Amino acid sequence: MTRPARPTTVPKVIDIPRELAASQERYNGEAGRAFIDELPDLTAGFLDRWGLEPDGPPMHGVSALVVPVRRADGGPAVLKLQILDEESEGEPVALGVWDGDGAVRLLDHDEPTGTMLLERLDETRMLSHVPDPHQAVVTIAELLAHLTSFPAPPGMRRLGDIARAMLDQTPWAIDRVPDPEARGLVADCAAAVREVVDEPGDRLLHWDLHDENVLASDRAPWLAIDPKPLAGDPGFELWPAIANRYDPDDILWRFDAMTDVLALDRPRARAWTLGRLLQNALWDIEDGRPLDDDQLTIARRLRDHTG
């Protein structure tokens, strides 16, 4: 029997949001339930260990609890607690490499749990609030151009390994796509990845830089947060900004603008961007979900783009 999600309280400190408990239940099952059960003691322990005082209501995404805090010297920060997995384990490593240059600054880190103390940015000023989507796309491209100028450190998970695993899974997945046109499109995406898989790149990638993962700061106009880093080709970074605030008439403008700002070879960038559709499609097929029509449209227009 599955236990219902329930709020948990760190006594006299914070409430752990019901929505976070529900998402952990949904995506991580027993491990997610264990994380939620441990979260009160884990949070209280790090508040004590790092001399922190809660300074506002907690925030959360799908997987992490983020607690605004004050340090012993009164300075603002946030405590981020999350399940340690292959994506989150690279986050403090990448933030350490960037060292606040284009991304949120890492202040402290506990390697066994993946818990981080981060500088506090202004969560009320998010790039998604900028009315002009073109301005937001260019801002993301400028951040990516800077972040991917850093070589990936040793030990970072690698795009080449991910891409080869995707190609190995593609024949199984294609057999489970009922629509012939969509089936052919997924096959075309795999063919594009096959052309570039032997040169996967070695840059430090954020992987998830969309307009809700860019916040304003007093020390910089915009900074990236929440990387899911890997070593690879910057062309693999473009998909989120193309899909944000989806507009089918804007797909090619966004792709061309971003490849210009990042000075990327367009055929190569197109291949790696189609790789993101392949990755998303494989996840959908594995989970028994239908392929997303908007994502298929993005892939179709990029596949046919000769600019």
Solvent accessible surface area in square Angstrom, and as a share of the most:
residue,aa,sasa,rsa
1,M,241,1.08
2,T,90,0.53
3,R,117,0.43
4,P,114,0.72
5,A,31,0.24
6,R,118,0.43
7,P,63,0.40
8,T,20,0.12
9,T,72,0.42
10,V,1,0.00
11,P,102,0.64
12,K,209,0.89
13,V,51,0.30
14,I,12,0.06
15,D,87,0.45
16,I,0,0.00
17,P,23,0.14
18,R,128,0.47
19,E,108,0.49
20,L,0,0.00
21,A,7,0.05
22,A,45,0.35
23,S,18,0.11
24,Q,1,0.00
25,E,33,0.15
26,R,175,0.64
27,Y,123,0.47
28,N,54,0.28
29,G,25,0.24
30,E,109,0.49
31,A,61,0.47
32,G,0,0.00
33,R,53,0.19
34,A,37,0.29
35,F,15,0.06
36,I,10,0.05
37,D,64,0.33
38,E,103,0.46
39,L,0,0.00
40,P,16,0.10
41,D,116,0.60
42,L,44,0.22
43,T,0,0.00
44,A,40,0.31
45,G,37,0.36
46,F,10,0.04
47,L,12,0.06
48,D,121,0.63
49,R,141,0.51
50,W,42,0.15
51,G,37,0.36
52,L,9,0.04
53,E,118,0.53
54,P,47,0.30
55,D,52,0.27
56,G,36,0.34
57,P,109,0.68
58,P,32,0.20
59,M,61,0.27
60,H,72,0.32
61,G,43,0.41
62,V,90,0.52
63,S,43,0.27
64,A,9,0.07
65,L,0,0.00
66,V,30,0.17
67,V,0,0.00
68,P,11,0.07
69,V,0,0.00
70,R,97,0.35
71,R,88,0.32
72,A,98,0.76
73,D,123,0.64
74,G,37,0.36
75,G,21,0.21
76,P,67,0.42
77,A,0,0.00
78,V,14,0.08
79,L,0,0.00
80,K,12,0.05
81,L,0,0.00
82,Q,8,0.04
83,I,32,0.16
84,L,76,0.38
85,D,69,0.36
86,E,118,0.53
87,E,48,0.22
88,S,6,0.04
89,E,98,0.44
90,G,8,0.08
91,E,1,0.00
92,P,7,0.05
93,V,70,0.40
94,A,0,0.00
95,L,0,0.00
96,G,42,0.40
97,V,50,0.29
98,W,2,0.01
99,D,93,0.48
100,G,1,0.01
101,D,69,0.36
102,G,12,0.12
103,A,1,0.00
104,V,4,0.03
105,R,85,0.31
106,L,43,0.21
107,L,56,0.28
108,D,56,0.29
109,H,56,0.25
110,D,11,0.06
111,E,129,0.58
112,P,107,0.67
113,T,43,0.25
114,G,2,0.02
115,T,1,0.00
116,M,0,0.00
117,L,2,0.01
118,L,12,0.06
119,E,27,0.12
120,R,65,0.24
121,L,15,0.07
122,D,44,0.23
123,E,76,0.34
124,T,94,0.54
125,R,110,0.40
126,M,42,0.19
127,L,1,0.00
128,S,30,0.19
129,H,110,0.49
130,V,18,0.10
131,P,124,0.78
132,D,67,0.35
133,P,46,0.29
134,H,64,0.29
135,Q,95,0.42
136,A,4,0.03
137,V,5,0.03
138,V,45,0.26
139,T,16,0.09
140,I,3,0.01
141,A,0,0.00
142,E,97,0.43
143,L,18,0.09
144,L,0,0.00
145,A,36,0.28
146,H,71,0.32
147,L,0,0.00
148,T,8,0.04
149,S,63,0.41
150,F,47,0.20
151,P,81,0.51
152,A,20,0.15
153,P,25,0.15
154,P,136,0.86
155,G,84,0.80
156,M,13,0.06
157,R,56,0.20
158,R,101,0.37
159,L,0,0.00
160,G,2,0.02
161,D,90,0.47
162,I,34,0.17
163,A,0,0.00
164,R,105,0.38
165,A,60,0.47
166,M,11,0.05
167,L,22,0.11
168,D,118,0.61
169,Q,57,0.25
170,T,4,0.02
171,P,83,0.52
172,W,98,0.34
173,A,0,0.00
174,I,32,0.16
175,D,115,0.60
176,R,127,0.46
177,V,6,0.04
178,P,121,0.76
179,D,69,0.36
180,P,90,0.57
181,E,82,0.37
182,A,5,0.04
183,R,80,0.29
184,G,32,0.31
185,L,0,0.00
186,V,0,0.00
187,A,39,0.30
188,D,58,0.30
189,C,0,0.00
190,A,1,0.01
191,A,43,0.34
192,A,15,0.12
193,V,0,0.00
194,R,128,0.47
195,E,146,0.65
196,V,14,0.08
197,V,12,0.07
198,D,113,0.59
199,E,116,0.52
200,P,30,0.19
201,G,30,0.29
202,D,75,0.39
203,R,69,0.25
204,L,0,0.00
205,L,0,0.00
206,H,0,0.00
207,W,27,0.09
208,D,32,0.17
209,L,0,0.00
210,H,43,0.19
211,D,8,0.04
212,E,97,0.43
213,N,10,0.05
214,V,0,0.00
215,L,16,0.08
216,A,3,0.02
217,S,16,0.10
218,D,148,0.77
219,R,103,0.38
220,A,21,0.16
221,P,109,0.69
222,W,56,0.20
223,L,3,0.01
224,A,0,0.00
225,I,38,0.19
226,D,36,0.19
227,P,1,0.00
228,K,28,0.12
229,P,1,0.01
230,L,0,0.00
231,A,1,0.01
232,G,0,0.00
233,D,12,0.06
234,P,21,0.13
235,G,0,0.00
236,F,0,0.00
237,E,1,0.01
238,L,0,0.00
239,W,11,0.04
240,P,11,0.07
241,A,1,0.00
242,I,1,0.01
243,A,33,0.25
244,N,33,0.17
245,R,89,0.32
246,Y,66,0.25
247,D,56,0.29
248,P,50,0.31
249,D,125,0.65
250,D,13,0.07
251,I,1,0.00
252,L,61,0.30
253,W,99,0.35
254,R,3,0.01
255,F,0,0.00
256,D,35,0.18
257,A,16,0.12
258,M,0,0.00
259,T,2,0.01
260,D,96,0.50
261,V,56,0.32
262,L,20,0.10
263,A,91,0.71
264,L,38,0.19
265,D,86,0.45
266,R,59,0.22
267,P,79,0.49
268,R,62,0.23
269,A,2,0.01
270,R,41,0.15
271,A,6,0.05
272,W,0,0.00
273,T,0,0.00
274,L,7,0.03
275,G,0,0.00
276,R,10,0.04
277,L,3,0.02
278,L,0,0.00
279,Q,13,0.06
280,N,24,0.12
281,A,2,0.02
282,L,4,0.02
283,W,104,0.36
284,D,19,0.10
285,I,20,0.10
286,E,107,0.48
287,D,91,0.47
288,G,67,0.65
289,R,105,0.38
290,P,119,0.75
291,L,28,0.14
292,D,63,0.33
293,D,109,0.57
294,D,65,0.33
295,Q,44,0.20
296,L,14,0.07
297,T,26,0.15
298,I,1,0.01
299,A,0,0.00
300,R,75,0.27
301,R,94,0.34
302,L,0,0.00
303,R,83,0.30
304,D,88,0.45
305,H,22,0.10
306,T,130,0.76
307,G,53,0.51
